[in-house]
Amino acid sequence: MEIDSVQNGVVVGLEYGLWVDGEMVDDSRGIPLEYLHGFNNIINGLESQLTGLRVGDEKEIVVEPEDAYGPYHPEGVFELPKSQFPPSFPFEIGYPFRVRTEQGQILNARITGLGDEVVKIDTNHPLAGKALRFFVRIAGLREATDAELIAGRVGGGCAACGSTSGCDSCG
């Protein structure tokens, strides 16, 4: 089957630069990101605007927060006593870690402030509330393998851990 444009079920080689607030924050530097189109492997606002592009096509795409990492939620910022952390915890601004809520939900967090007795953490995604400006180029298209279509991701294998040798190797 000849693949001539970005469509669901096709593996896309995507070169990109990502700008946020006028600053480049990510760049594929000529090494295309491969993803399986239509399987929510990249943010929806970007994926939807790539549909129909062909190899070699270039495009500037702006993705608003609601189609990227969502709005910024001030209620996602907390102050916690340092005593709640293990003695060897690295108290550094920007340090990423996971925290469990009282309801048992696990959230990604990062340190945004340090006091003598408290740590300020933010559970918002670092790009929440931000418009994302992509400069993209379609570097390649190929048919997905059966394993990739079943797993819903490039490489196939176990979708939970990324294993290509089967889910028995998930630790």
Sine and cosine of phi, psi and omega as CSV:
sin_phi,cos_phi,sin_psi,cos_psi,sin_omega,cos_omega
0.00,0.00,0.79,-0.61,0.01,-1.00
-0.99,0.10,0.79,-0.61,0.02,-1.00
-0.98,-0.20,0.87,-0.49,-0.03,-1.00
-0.90,-0.44,-0.11,0.99,0.02,-1.00
-0.41,-0.91,0.30,-0.95,0.04,-1.00
-0.92,0.39,0.83,-0.56,0.01,-1.00
-0.43,-0.90,0.24,-0.97,-0.01,-1.00
-0.84,0.54,0.67,-0.74,0.04,-1.00
1.00,0.09,0.11,0.99,0.00,-1.00
-0.95,-0.30,0.65,-0.76,0.10,-0.99
-0.99,0.12,0.83,-0.56,-0.06,-1.00
-0.95,-0.32,0.74,-0.67,0.18,-0.98
-1.00,-0.10,0.92,-0.39,-0.13,-0.99
-0.89,-0.46,0.87,-0.50,0.17,-0.99
-0.99,-0.11,0.66,-0.75,-0.08,-1.00
-0.45,-0.89,0.37,-0.93,0.26,-0.97
-0.80,-0.60,0.66,-0.75,-0.01,-1.00
-0.89,-0.46,0.83,-0.56,0.02,-1.00
-0.90,-0.43,0.71,-0.70,0.06,-1.00
-0.72,-0.69,0.79,-0.61,0.00,-1.00
0.79,0.61,0.65,0.76,0.05,-1.00
0.98,0.22,0.11,0.99,-0.03,-1.00
-0.85,-0.53,0.71,-0.70,0.07,-1.00
-0.95,0.30,0.82,-0.57,-0.03,-1.00
-0.92,-0.40,-0.24,0.97,0.04,-1.00
-0.37,-0.93,0.52,-0.85,-0.05,-1.00
-0.40,-0.91,0.76,-0.65,0.00,-1.00
-0.98,0.21,-0.17,0.99,0.07,-1.00
0.72,0.69,0.75,0.66,0.06,-1.00
0.98,0.22,0.00,1.00,0.06,-1.00
-0.96,-0.28,0.98,-0.19,-0.10,-1.00
-0.88,0.48,0.64,-0.77,0.18,-0.98
-0.99,0.17,0.80,-0.59,0.09,-1.00
-0.99,-0.17,0.75,-0.66,0.05,-1.00
-0.58,-0.81,0.35,-0.94,0.03,-1.00
-1.00,-0.06,0.92,-0.39,-0.10,-0.99
-0.94,0.34,0.69,-0.72,0.06,-1.00
1.00,-0.02,0.12,0.99,-0.06,-1.00
-0.87,-0.50,0.36,0.93,0.06,-1.00
0.84,0.54,0.63,0.78,0.04,-1.00
-1.00,0.01,-0.25,0.97,0.12,-0.99
-0.75,-0.66,0.20,-0.98,-0.06,-1.00
-0.86,0.50,0.64,-0.77,-0.10,-1.00
-0.84,0.54,-0.65,0.76,-0.05,-1.00
-0.90,0.43,-0.48,0.88,0.08,-1.00
-0.99,0.15,-0.75,0.66,-0.05,-1.00
-0.83,0.56,-0.71,0.70,-0.06,-1.00
-0.90,0.45,-0.50,0.86,-0.03,-1.00
-1.00,0.07,-0.09,1.00,0.05,-1.00
-1.00,-0.02,-0.35,0.94,-0.04,-1.00
-0.81,0.58,0.76,-0.64,0.05,-1.00
1.00,-0.07,-0.25,0.97,0.02,-1.00
-0.94,0.35,0.42,-0.91,-0.03,-1.00
-0.90,-0.43,0.27,-0.96,0.04,-1.00
-0.82,0.57,0.76,-0.65,0.00,-1.00
1.00,-0.07,-0.31,0.95,0.02,-1.00
-0.90,0.44,0.64,-0.77,0.08,-1.00
-0.85,-0.53,0.53,-0.85,-0.06,-1.00
-0.37,-0.93,0.59,-0.81,0.18,-0.98
-1.00,-0.08,0.77,-0.64,-0.05,-1.00
-0.77,-0.64,0.81,-0.58,0.10,-1.00
-0.96,-0.27,0.81,-0.59,0.00,-1.00
-0.92,-0.39,0.87,-0.49,0.01,-1.00
-0.96,0.27,0.39,-0.92,-0.08,-1.00
-0.77,0.64,-0.66,0.75,-0.06,-1.00
-0.91,0.42,-0.33,0.95,0.05,-1.00
-0.96,-0.29,0.20,0.98,0.00,-1.00
-0.82,-0.57,-0.97,-0.24,-0.06,-1.00
-0.97,-0.26,0.23,0.97,0.08,-1.00
0.99,0.15,0.06,-1.00,0.02,-1.00
-0.96,0.29,0.33,-0.95,0.09,-1.00
-0.99,0.15,0.76,-0.65,-0.02,-1.00
-0.94,-0.34,0.95,-0.30,0.02,-1.00
-0.83,0.55,-0.47,0.88,0.01,-1.00
-0.95,0.32,-0.07,1.00,0.07,-1.00
-1.00,0.04,0.10,0.99,0.02,-1.00
-0.95,-0.30,0.75,-0.66,-0.07,-1.00
-0.71,-0.70,0.41,-0.91,0.21,-0.98
-0.92,-0.39,0.78,-0.63,0.00,-1.00
-0.84,-0.54,0.56,-0.83,0.08,-1.00
-0.91,0.42,0.65,-0.76,0.05,-1.00
-0.86,0.51,-0.44,0.90,-0.03,-1.00
-0.90,0.43,-0.29,0.96,0.02,-1.00
-0.98,0.19,-0.14,0.99,-0.04,-1.00
-0.98,-0.19,0.45,-0.89,0.06,-1.00
-0.89,0.46,0.46,-0.89,-0.04,-1.00
-0.84,0.54,-0.52,0.85,-0.05,-1.00
-1.00,-0.03,0.14,0.99,-0.06,-1.00
-0.89,0.45,0.74,-0.68,-0.01,-1.00
-0.99,0.15,0.99,-0.12,-0.01,-1.00
-0.98,0.22,1.00,-0.04,0.01,-1.00
-0.70,-0.71,0.68,-0.74,0.06,-1.00
-0.85,0.53,0.74,-0.67,0.01,-1.00
1.00,0.01,-0.17,0.99,-0.04,-1.00
-0.88,0.47,0.83,-0.55,0.01,-1.00
-1.00,0.03,0.58,-0.82,0.06,-1.00
-0.33,-0.95,0.06,-1.00,0.04,-1.00
-0.92,-0.39,0.56,-0.83,0.00,-1.00
-0.74,-0.68,0.58,-0.82,0.03,-1.00
-0.98,-0.21,0.77,-0.64,0.03,-1.00
-0.97,0.23,0.17,-0.98,0.05,-1.00
-0.88,0.48,-0.41,0.91,0.02,-1.00
-1.00,0.05,0.00,1.00,0.04,-1.00
1.00,-0.03,-0.04,1.00,0.02,-1.00
-0.96,0.29,0.67,-0.74,0.04,-1.00
-0.99,-0.15,0.80,-0.60,-0.02,-1.00
-0.87,-0.50,0.57,-0.82,0.18,-0.98
-0.97,0.23,0.64,-0.77,-0.02,-1.00
-0.60,-0.80,0.23,-0.97,0.12,-0.99
-0.54,-0.84,0.46,-0.89,0.00,-1.00
-0.98,0.19,0.78,-0.63,0.02,-1.00
-0.88,-0.47,-0.16,0.99,0.03,-1.00
-0.30,-0.95,0.50,-0.87,0.00,-1.00
-0.75,-0.66,0.73,-0.68,0.13,-0.99
-0.88,-0.48,-0.04,-1.00,0.01,-1.00
-0.90,0.44,-0.65,0.76,-0.09,-1.00
-0.89,-0.46,-0.18,0.98,-0.09,-1.00
-0.80,-0.61,0.36,-0.93,0.07,-1.00
-0.84,-0.55,0.78,-0.62,0.07,-1.00
-1.00,-0.08,0.81,-0.58,-0.01,-1.00
-0.84,-0.54,0.44,-0.90,0.02,-1.00
-0.80,-0.59,0.83,-0.56,0.00,-1.00
-0.99,-0.14,0.03,1.00,0.11,-0.99
-0.95,0.31,0.51,-0.86,0.15,-0.99
-0.88,0.47,0.61,-0.79,-0.02,-1.00
-0.83,0.56,-0.40,0.92,0.01,-1.00
-0.97,-0.22,0.17,0.99,0.05,-1.00
-0.88,0.48,0.66,-0.75,0.03,-1.00
0.98,0.19,0.07,1.00,-0.05,-1.00
-0.95,-0.31,0.63,-0.78,0.19,-0.98
-0.99,0.16,0.71,-0.71,-0.03,-1.00
-0.96,-0.29,0.79,-0.62,-0.02,-1.00
-0.92,-0.38,0.94,-0.35,-0.03,-1.00
-0.97,-0.24,0.61,-0.79,0.25,-0.97
-0.91,-0.41,0.91,-0.41,-0.14,-0.99
-0.87,-0.49,0.41,-0.91,0.13,-0.99
-0.62,-0.78,0.76,-0.65,0.06,-1.00
-0.99,0.15,0.93,-0.36,-0.08,-1.00
-1.00,-0.01,-0.39,0.92,-0.01,-1.00
-0.11,-0.99,0.38,-0.92,0.06,-1.00
-0.67,-0.75,0.62,-0.79,0.11,-0.99
-0.49,-0.87,0.35,-0.94,0.06,-1.00
-0.94,0.34,0.67,-0.74,0.05,-1.00
-0.97,0.26,0.53,-0.85,0.09,-1.00
-0.97,0.24,0.26,-0.97,0.06,-1.00
-0.87,0.50,-0.67,0.75,0.00,-1.00
-0.89,0.46,-0.63,0.77,0.03,-1.00
-0.91,0.40,-0.66,0.76,0.02,-1.00
-0.91,0.41,-0.63,0.78,0.03,-1.00
-0.92,0.40,-0.71,0.70,-0.03,-1.00
-0.97,0.25,-0.39,0.92,-0.02,-1.00
0.98,0.21,0.36,0.93,-0.03,-1.00
-0.41,-0.91,0.36,-0.93,0.04,-1.00
-0.91,0.42,0.68,-0.73,0.01,-1.00
0.99,-0.13,-0.32,0.95,-0.01,-1.00
0.90,0.44,-0.54,-0.84,0.01,-1.00
0.96,0.29,-0.37,-0.93,-0.07,-1.00
-0.98,0.20,0.88,-0.48,-0.02,-1.00
-0.92,0.40,-0.38,0.93,-0.04,-1.00
-0.97,0.24,-0.60,0.80,-0.09,-1.00
-0.82,-0.57,-0.17,0.98,-0.01,-1.00
1.00,0.00,0.05,1.00,0.00,-1.00
-0.88,0.47,0.66,-0.75,0.11,-0.99
-0.98,-0.22,0.03,1.00,-0.02,-1.00
-0.95,-0.32,0.20,0.98,0.03,-1.00
0.95,-0.32,0.37,-0.93,-0.10,-1.00
-0.96,0.30,-0.14,0.99,0.07,-1.00
-0.92,0.40,-0.34,0.94,-0.02,-1.00
-1.00,-0.01,0.04,1.00,0.11,-0.99
-0.93,0.37,0.75,-0.66,-0.04,-1.00
-1.00,-0.01,0.00,0.00,0.00,0.00
